[in-house]
Amino acid sequence: MEASFRWVLLTAVAPVAWGANYYVTREFLPPDRPLWGAALRALPAGLLLLALRPRRPRGAWWWRSALLGLLNTAGFFVLLYVASQSLATSVAATVMAASPLAMLLIARLLTAVRPARAHLLGALVGLGGVALMLLTRAEPVGLSGLAASAAAMLVSSLGYVLAGRWRDGPDVLATTAWQLVAGGLVLLPLAAGFEGAPAVPTGRELLAFGYAAVVATALAFTAWFAGLRHLPPGTVGLVGLLNPLTGVLLGTAVAGEGLGPLQVAGLLLVLAGVALGRPARGAARAKAPAEPGARAAPGGPVPSRRG
């Protein structure tokens, strides 16, 4: 139990860093360069991790790195950049709180493993908190930004479920590095072709890109994928509810966005959802990858398979 709780704390670094990144992107990065914004976030982070762990992918991990790079990096980062620029920080972050439920449903479709009741209940409670925070806002919410945020949530949820399923690769630093490098290499020609040469960044833009690449990407994704290797997908998804919580609190405290009594009630529901997904006492045994042919515990990790 204690070891699982430590993995939960490490995993929580990611959603907190991502929640803050909504504000950083909206306030300090250029609004009309989503492809360059995503590329300059992904590629430096991937190269940094690759310098720390210079290992090449082997076997199936060549195409897995490319696929996860498309989902978790290229597609996700671009959509998230658009959402962060189009929506208030609190709204952009709140939509991502549907990710735990999406992860549970996608894991169910891909692996036929039933989610644990506590995880499903926590996801529904958290989603109720999200609805309460969104539907009671006085100001209108842009549909294009909302669509981008929802698409980012779905793309990343699929990528995270696949990353949690494929546990037989090299260490977390190496697999995370190659995902980021693969996604960054896809984004570079697209950015150059559609957005032209990158503009020379100002001093504060350089600091913002530094935060996005080093803290919200290199550090956060390493912590997140480590959690996916050691915790049940349902637990990791519910820890992700700290993402909208951080975004809403920053939007309120720093950006001056309104937060009424109903939004506070929604936040409390989100926290309740995280608490419901805490690891059970048997999590330390359940999190270990199963032997070939063994059945995974309900809501627990999925045995890795070749290919």
N, C-alpha and C positions, 0 to 999 in steps of 0.2 A: 504493500500500500504506500509506504513512504517513497519507494523508488518511483512508483507511478505518479505520485504527487510532484516529485521533482521534474519528471518529464512534462507534466502539465504546466508547471511554472516556466520551463524552458520554451515550450510551445507558445505560451501566452506572449512571449516577446514579439512574435510575428504580428498578430492582429493589433496589438497596441501600436507598433511601428507603422502598420498600414493605415490605421485610423488617423494617425497624425499626418500621413502623407497626403490625404485628401486636402487638408488645409494648405500644406506646402505647395502642392500642385496648383491649386486654385489661386493662391495669393502671389506666388513668386515665379511661376513658369509661364512661358508664352502660350496664349490660348489657342493659336492657330497652327501649332506644329505637333499634333499628336503622334505622328510616326517618328519624328526625330526625338520627341520627348520620351517615347517608349524605347527607342534604340539606345539613346544615351543613358537610360536607366539600366537596361539589360546587359549590354555588352561590357561596359567597364566592370560591373559587378561580377559577371561570369569570368572575365580575365583575372580579376583579383582572386577569386576562389581557385581558379586554375593554377595561379602562381603559388598558392598555398598548398595545393594538392595536385601536382602535375601528373595525372594518370589518364590514359586514353580509355574510351569505352571499349568493351569487348563483347563479341557475339551480338546477341539481340539488343544490347544497350546502344548500338549505333542508331537503329531506327527508333528505339524507345526514346532516346534523348531528343531526336528530331521531332517526334510526335508530341512529347511533353513540352518541348520548347515552343511549338506552335500553339498549344493550348494554354500553358501556364505563363508563358512569356509574351510571345508576339501578339496573339489575339487578346489575351487578358489585359496586357499593359496598355494597348491602344484604346480598347473600349473603356478602361478605367480612367485614362487620361481625358477622354471626351466627357465621361460622366462627371469627373471632378471639376472640369471647366464649365459644365452646363448647369450643374445643380449646386445648391447650398451644401456646405460641408456635411451638415447633419443629415440631409436627405440622401446624398450620395453614399454615405456610410451606412445608413439605415437599410437601404435596399439589400446590401450584402448580408444582412442578418437572415435572409432566406436560405443562405448557403448550407447550413446544417441539414435542413430538410431535403434540399436538393441532393446533397451528398448521400444521405440515407437512401433516397429513392433510386439514385443512379447505382449505388452499391448493390441494392436489391436486384436491379435489372441485370447488372453485369455478373454478379456472383451468386445470385439466388440465396444469399444469406439474409435471414430476417433481422431487422434492426432490434436491438434491445428495447424493451418497453420504456425504460428510463430515458434512453436517447430520443426515442420518438416523441415522448411526452415533453421532454426538454425543448426539442426543436419546435413543436407546436406552440408551447408557451412563449418561446422566444419570438416566433413569427407573430403571435398575438400582440406582443409588445411592439414589434415593428409596425404592424397595422395601426395600432393606437397612436404611435408617434407620427405616422405619415398622414393618416386620415383626419387628424384633428388640427393640422397646421392651417393657419389663416392664409398664408401666402400660397399662390398657385405653384404647381410643380410642372416643369417642362417635360413634355412627353418624349422628346428626342433624347434628352439626358437620362430620363427614367428607363427608356428602352436600352440605351447603352449600358447602364448600370446593371439591368437585369440580364442582358446578354453576357456581360463580364462575369456575373455570378454563376451562370450556367456553364460557361466555358471552363472557368477555373474549377468548379465542382467536379466536372468530368475528369479534368487533369489530376486533381488531388486524389480522386478515387483510384485512378490508374496508378499513380505514384505509390499509393498505399498498398496496392495489390502486388506491384513488382518490387519485392523485397530482396531479390537475389543478386542485386548489382553490387558494385564497389561501394565504398563508404559514402556517407551523405555529402561531404564536401565535393567529391568528384562528380556524383550524379547531378547535384544542384548546379555546379559550374557548367557542365555540358548542356544542361537545359537552357541556361541563360545565354550561353554562347550561341547555341543553335538558334534560339529565338532572335537574338541580336543580329546575327548574320542574315536572317530572313528579312528583318526590318530595314537594314541599311540600304539595299537597292530600292526598296519601296519608298523610303523616305527621300532619297535623292531624286527618284523619278517623279514623285507626286508633289513634293514640297520644295524641291530645289536644294541649293547649298544651305547648310545650317547657318543661322545667324550667329554673330559673335556674342556670346553671353555676357551679361553684366556681372558685376561682383556678387550681387545677391542671387542671381540666377545660378552662378557657379556653386554657391553654397547650397542652394536648393537641389541642384542636380547631385551634389555630393551626398546630401542626406538621402535622396531617393535611391541612389545607386548603392551606397555603402550600408546604411542603416535599414532602409525599408526594403532592400532587395538582397544584398549579400548576406547580411546578418539575419534578417527576418526569414528568408526562404530556407536558409540552413536550419534554423530553429524549427520551422514548420515541417520540413520534410523529415527531420529527426523525430518529431512527434508522430508523424504518420507511420514511421517504422516501429515505434515502441508502444503506441496506444491504439485502442480501437478507433475506427473511423468516426463513429458516433461521438466519442469523447472529443476528438480533435475538432470536429465540426462545431461542437457547442463551445469549445474554447474560442473559436473564431467569432463568437458573438461579442467578444471584447473589442472587435474591430468597429462595429457601429457605435458601441458605447463610447469608445475613445473619440470617434469622429463627432458624435453629438455633443459631448462635453467640451471639446475644443471649439466647435462651432459656436457654442453658447458663450464660453468664457473668453475666447480670443476674437472671434469674428462677429460677436454681438448678435447672433441669431437667437430668436425667441425660443423659450422653453417654458411652457405652461404646466399646470398641475397634471393634465392628461399625458403630456410628454414624459413627465417625471414618473407617472404610473407605468408608462410603457417601458422606460428604462429599468424599473424594478422588475418587470416581467422578464426582460432580457437577462438580467442577473439571475433570476430564478431559473431560467432555462439553462444557464451555465452550471448552476449548482446541481441541477438534476442530472447533468451528464458527467458528474465526477466519477472517477474510476471506482469500481466496486473492489471489495477486498480480494477477490479472485482475479483482478485485472493483471497482476504480475504474471500469473500462470497463463492467462488467456492471451496475452499480448505476444507470447513467443510464437514464431512461425510454426505451423503444424507440420508433422511428418507427412511425406507424400501419401495421399489417399486418406488422410485423417480429415474429419469434418470440423469446420471452424465452429467455435461457440457462437451463439446468436449475438449479432451485433459486434462481434469481435473481429480480429484481423483475418484476412483471407489468405490461405496458403498460396504462395507464389507458384506460378506455372510457367513452363518454358514458352517462349514466343510472346 
